[in-house]
C-alpha cells in the first residue's frame, strides 16, 4: 500500500494540520510520529523544564486524539509513535521500519531545524524515501511577502500593510483531517507508547500550579476565553496587573492551536482590539521572515554597524538584573515573574530589555539567552527580534535614542503598583506615591512601610538620567 509517515514537531494538534491533512488525502495508510529529540533535550541546563513537561502533556493528548480519530473511523490501534533519541536518526530508521514512501512534516524555519531537516532528507533519499514539508505555523512564510522590488522587508509597518493587502480568505481555511481519518494506520505492536516523563530524564515541574493549561484542550480553552474579551485588547494589553492579553504564546510556539483559526476568528470579530491583536500575530510572522532571510541575526545585529557597540562588562549588574534586584520595582517585578513562572508580560519584556541594554549597557545577547533559558514560550525568531528591537540593533524605524524610563513606564502601566506588590512583596506596604521609586521615601516613610532601601530592597543600580546619557554616547560613536 502507498504509505506515509507524518512527523510532528511544533504542530502538536490533530486538527487543521497541513502535513497530516496532505498525508491523509494522498496516501492509503498514514503513520504518525513524534521524537523527543535528545539533541535538544540534552542541551537543556536543568532536568526540571516547564517546556518539556508542556510538550509531554501535549504529545500525550495528541496520541489520544489520533487514537480517537482512528477508532471513530474504524481503525483501532491508531495513535502516535513516540521515540526518544536524535530525530535525524530516529525518523529515517522509523521510515525504513514502516516501509513508507514519504515522510511529511510541517516546516520549521530556525537555522538548526533547517540543518536537521536537511540531514533527515539526505538519509531518507538514500533509501528512496521522499521528504515533503508544508507551511503550517504561519500564513505567509519566507519570501511570500516582499517589497515591490522583490526584496524582504526590514521594517514592520510596510510589511504589515503588504501582508494585509495580500491576504486571501482562502489562506485561512482549515486543513481537513477527520474526513480521511480511516487512512490512519494502527501503531505497530512492538512500539512502546508514550514514555513517562522520568524515562526522558526529566522531573515534574510546577506547571499545574501555574495554571498553564496544556495540549489542544488547554489551547482551546484559552482561545475561547480570549475571544470573549478580545474587544478590550487594545486598551488592556499593556497593563500587567490586568487580564488583557491572550496568554496563547506557548500554545502558538508548540502548535497546539491553529494560527489560521486565530487569524480568522480575530478578523471576523472585527473590533479595534481584534485588529490590534492581528497586528501582533503579524509581528510573529515578520520575525519568522527576518530569521529565514537573515539567519546571521541569531548571533549578530540585524544592523551590522551595531556590532561595533562597546558593551559594559558588568557581571554583578547582569546578575542583579537576572534576579530582580535592580532597585527599579517594575523591572524587578517582571524579572521575578519570569523566574517564578516562565512567563513575562510583553510590556515588561520591553522594559526589562531596555533596562539591561540602555541603563546597564549590557549586551542584548546576554539578555536574550537568559530569556531563552526561562521562557515557556521561547521562540527564537520572536525572542531575537524583540531583543534587537529593544537594543535598537534590529528591524526598527525608530532611532537608538528610544530609551524606556523605568519609572514612567511603571507609573503609566502599573499605576497603583498592584503588579509590583505581587512580585516584590518587600514593597507591599509602600504607599502608592512611592511604589514606582521607593528610594525617594524618607527614613520615616521607609520605617512606616517596613522596608529600608539598601537593606530590605536595593537602591537603584544606576541613575536612569545618567545612564541615558552614557547610552546616547555609546551609540553615537557607532553612528559616527
N, C-alpha and C positions, 0 to 999 in steps of 0.2 A: 504494500500500500504506500501511497505518497504521504510521507510522514515528516513532521517538522517539530522543532524544539523552540519554545518561547523562553527567552532568558529575561527574567525580571531583574531590575536594578533599582532605579529611583522612580518607579511607576507601580507601587505596591497596591494595586486595585484590580478588581475583576470586572470592572465596567468601564466603558468609554476609554479603552486602551488600544492604541493604534496597532502595536505589534500583535497583540492577542487577537484582535479583530481580523487583521490581514491573514494571520495564520489559519484561523478557523474558516475563513472564506475561501482559502486557496488550497488547503491540504485536507486529506482524508482523515488523518489522525494527528492530534496535536498534544505533545507533552509540554509540561510547564516546569520550570526550574528556577531556583534562587540559590546563590552561593554566598555564604558568609565568608568573605574574602580575607584570608589571613594576611595578605599583603597590606590591607588596610587596617585590620584589627590589631595585628602585632605591633604596628607603629603607634598605637594609642598609649598615652603615658600612664593610664590608670585602668584597673580592672573593674572599676565601677564607673560606667559611662552611660549617661541617660540616653544618648543617641542609639547605642547598641541595644539597650532594652526597648526603646521605642520601635526600632526596626524589628526586633524579635517578636514583639506583640503584633506588629503589622503583618509580618510574614505568616505567623500562626493564623491570623484572621483570613489572610488571602488563601491559605491552604484550605481552611474550612469553606470559604466561599466557592472555590473551584470545585470542591467535592460536592457541595450542594447543587451547583450548576450541572455537574455531570449526572448526579443522581436524578435530578429533575428531568433530564433529557434521556434517561435510560442507560447511563454509563456509570455503574457502580465502581467505586475504587479510584475515581479521578481525584486529582489533587496536585499538590506541589511537591516536586522532588527537591529536597533541601540538602545541599552539600556544604562541606566545611573544608576549605583549602584555598589554594590560589585559583582564582577564577580563570586565568588564562591557561590553566591546565585542566581544571575540572570540567569546563564546558566542552572543549574538544573531546575529552575522554568520554563524557556522557553522550555526546552526539554519536560517537562511534558505537558505544554500547547499545544505544537505542536504534541504530541504523537509520538515522534521519537523513533526508536530502538537503535540509536547510535549517539554519539557526536564525531566528528572527528576534530582534530586540528593539528597544527604543533608544534613540541617540542620547548620549551624554557628551557635553561639549567641553569638559575640563581637559586640560592637556594630558594629565596622567591617564584619564579614562580613554582618551583617544589613542594613546600609545598601547594601552592594554587591549583595546578592541582590535588594533592592527595586528597584535600578536595572535589573538584568537582567530582572526580572519585568515592569517597565514597558516596556522596549524590546521584549520578546517580545510583550507584549499588543498593541502597535501593529501587529504583523504577524499577529495572531490565533493566536499560539502559546501554549500553556498552560505554566505553570511549576509544578511539583509537588515538594515537599520532604518527606523522610521522616526519622523518628527512626532513628539508627543508632549513634552513638558513645556512647550511654548507654542504660540500661534504663528509667529513669524520667527524663523531661525536664520542664523549666519548671514547670508547675503541676500535675503529676500526683501529687505527694506534698505534701499540705497539712495544716495543723493541723485539729482538729475544727471550728474556727471558719472554716475556709476561707481561712486566711492562710498565706503562706510561712513556713517555719521560719527561725529565726535562730540556733539553737544545734544543734550536730551530733548529740548523743546522741538527743534526741527525734526528729530527722529519721531517723537510722539505724533506730530502733525502728519507726517508721512505715513506712519503706522495706521492712524485712524482713517486716512484717505484710502488706503489700500484694503481695509478690512471689508471682506465679503461675508455676509452671514453664514454662507455655506462652510466657512472655515471653522465655525463654532458648533457644527452639527456633531453629535456624539458618534463614536465608532461603535457599531453594533457588536455585541458579544453573545448574549443569551440566545439569539435566534439560531446560532450554529453550535450551541453547546454540545450537541450529540457527537461532535467530532473530537471532543476531548478524549484523550487516551487514559486508560487506567494506569495508575502508578505501578511500576514494576514491583513485584512482591519482595524482591531481595533488597529493595531500597528502604533504609530506615526513614521514618517520617521525621517530624520536627524535633531537632535536638533540644535538650534542656539548655537554659542559659549557662549553667555551670559547665556543660560539656563544651561550650565555646570558650571557656576560660574566663567568664565574667560573672559578677555578682549582682544581685538585685540592687536597685538604687531607690531614691525617694520619689520616683516618677509618679506613683499613685498618690502620695501625699501632696504633691504639687498640683494635682488635679489637671494634669495634661492628658486629655483623652487620646487614645491611640487607635491606630488602624482606620479602616474605611468607616466604621461606625462612629468613631470619635471625630473624624473629619466631617462626616455628615451632620453630626450634632452641632459642631461649631459653625458650619456653613449656614444651617437653618437659623441658628441663634443670631448670627451676624446680619443675615438678610432682613431680619426683623427690626434692625436698628441702623442699617446702612445709611439711611437718610440723614442721620446726625453725624456721620463720619467726619465731614469736613470741619465741623466745629469742635468735635470732641477728640480727634485723633492725637493732638499734641499734648494732652494733659494726662500724665502717667497715673494720677490718682483716680481717673475716670475709666469706665469700661467703654472705651471709644474705638479701639482697633479690632481687627478680625481675629487675632490670635491663630491665624492659619499658616503662619510661615513655616513651621515644622512640617505640617502636612503637605504644603507645596514642595518643600525640599525633598520629601520621600515619596511624593506622588500618590498619597492616599486620597487625594481629591483630584478632580479633573479641572485643569486650567481653562478648558473650553467652556465647561459648565459655569465656572466662576465669572468669566467674561460675559457669557450670555445672560446670566441672571442679573448681573450688575447693570449691563446696558439696557435690559428690559425694564429694570426698576426706574432708571432714568433720572433720579434726583441729583441735585448737586453733590450730595455726599457720595452717591454711587459713581458719578463721573470722576470725582476726585480719587476714589479707590481704584477705578480703572486705570487712571494715570500711574498709580503705584504699581499695578501689575505690569504696565508697560515699562516702567523703570527696570523691573526684573528682566524683561526681555532685552532691554537696551544693554544692560551689563553683560548678559549672556553673549550678545552680539559683539561687544567690545572684547571680551575674553577670547572669542573664537577668532576674530581678526588680529588681535594683538596679544598673543599668549605671553609675551615678554612682561606684561603688567603683573604677572604673578610675583615677580621679584624686583621689578624696576618701575619707575614712574612712567605713567602714560605720556606725560610731557618730559622728554628726555633731559631737558635743561635742569629740571628739578632734582635730578640725581646728583647735582652738584651742591645741593643744600648741605651745610655742615651742621649736623645734629649734635645735641648735647650728649655727652657720656655721663649719665646720671642714674646708676643702678638703684640708689636709695630712693630717688624720686619715682622711678618706674615701679618699684616695689610698693611704695606708698599709694600710688595710683591703682595698682592691681588690687590692693587690699581695702581700698576705700578709706584712706587716711590722708587725703589731700588738704583737709581743712575747709573745703568748699562743699557744703552739705548736699547740693543737688548732684554733684559729681560722685561723691561718696555713696549716696543712696543708690544711684544707678549701678555703680561698680559692685556694691554689695548685693543688689538684686541679681546681677549676673552670676556672682559666685554662689549665691544661695539657691538659685532656681534654674540656671542655664538660659534665662531669658532676660532681655533688656528692652525696655520701651524704645521705639525708634528715635524719638526726640532726644532721649538721654544718650543713645549711641552717638548721635551727632555732637552733643555737648561734651561727653567724655572723650571722644576722639579729638575734638578741637582743643580741649584742655591739655591732653597729652602732647599734641604736636605743636600747639601755638602758645600755651602757657609754660609748659615744661620744656618745649623744644626738643622732644624725643622723637626719634624716627618712627614714622607711621607703621613701618613693617613690624616693629615690636608689638605695637598695639593690635595690629591685625592678627598676628599669631596668637596673642592672648585670647582674643575673641574666638578665634578658630578652635582653640582648645576647649572652650567652655560653652559656646552657644549650642543649644539644642537644634536650632535651625541653620546651623552653619552651612553656608553655600559660598563656594569660592568666588564666583563672579560677583555676587551681591556684596559680600564682605569686603573684597578687594576694592570694588567700585566705591562703596561707602567710605572706606578709609581714605582712599585717594581724593575723594570729593572733600572730605573734612580737612585734609592736609593741603588742599589746593594744588596737588600734583597730577590730578586726573582729568576726567572729562567734565569740564565745568566752565561755563561762560563767565563766572564771577572771578574777580581778581583775588590775589593772595591775601589782600588785607581784610577779607571777611573773617573776623575772629569773634567767636561767641564769647560774650561776657557771662561767666557762670552765675553771677549774682542776678543780673537782669533776666537771664533765662529762667532762673529759679523763681523770681518774683512773678514772671509772666505765666509760667506753665505749671507751677505748684504754689499758687498764691497763698493758700492757707497753711502750706507746709505739711499736708496730710501724708503725702508720699514720703517726704523726708523723715517724718517721725516714725513711719513704719519700718524703714530700713536703717535708720540711725537712731536707735532708741535712747541713746545717751542725751539726745536733744529733745526728748519728749515733752519736757516742761518749759522749754524755751518759748517766750512769747512770740506771737506771730510777727511782730515788727522786727525781731532779731533773727528769726529762724533761717533766713537766707544768708546772713552774715553775722554769725554768733560772736565773732571776735570783737564786734562793736559794743557788746554789753559791758557795763561797768562791773567792778568786782562785786558790788551789792546785787546787781541783776543776775550775775553768774551764781552767786550763793543762793538766791531765791529760786533759780531754775535747777539747782542741784548739779551743776556742771561747771567745772573750771577749765577754761580754754588753755590748752597747753599741757593739761594733765589728764582730764577725762575725755576730751575731744581735742584734736590737734589744732594748733594755729595754722593759718594758710601757709602752704609750702612756698608760694610766691605771691607777690603783689601783682594783681592782674594788669594794672596800668603799666607797670614797669615791664612785665613780661610781653605785653603787646608791642612795646617799642623795640624790644630785642627781636621779636619775630619779624617786624617790619624791616629791621636792618638785615636780618638773616636772609630774607627773601629778596631784598633789594639788591644784594650782591649778585644773586643769580640772574636777576633781570637785567643787570648791567646798567 
